[in-house]
Amino acid sequence: MTERRYIPTPTEAVEAAGRALFGEEWQRDTADLLGWTTARLRQMLRGDRAMPIGAIDDLLRALHAKGRAVTDASRLLEQAVAE
């Protein structure tokens, strides 16, 4: 059986990740990404619940994917201007 590991919620980092991924209305979309309700996310952000390490991994994967997508879009625009 896999042990679930939890950490105190890194509130500032989770908010920064959510805003980078989804903009100003980040809480609902972040909760959806993690398979949670917004109430559960808010509990973690208040420090009422610990955050599973897996949620941090999920946020990191989403940020890396978005970073690659932004880089790809930037390259396409640069190529279009260069032609």
C-alpha positions, 0 to 999 in steps of 0.5 A: 500500500502506498503511503500518502504524504502530506505537507503544510500547504504552501499557500503563497506558492499554490496561489501563485501556481493557480494564478499563473495557470488560470488567471484571476479566477484561479481557485475553481480551476485549480480545484478542478485540476486537482479533482477537489471542490473549491471548499477543500482547496480553501481549507488547505489555503487557510491551513485547516488541512494539509496538502498531499504531496501528489497535489504539488506534483500535479501543479508542477506538471501543469505549470511545466506543460503550460510553460512548454505551450507558451514557449511553442506559441512564442516560437511560432510567432517569432517565425511568422514575423521573421518570414 
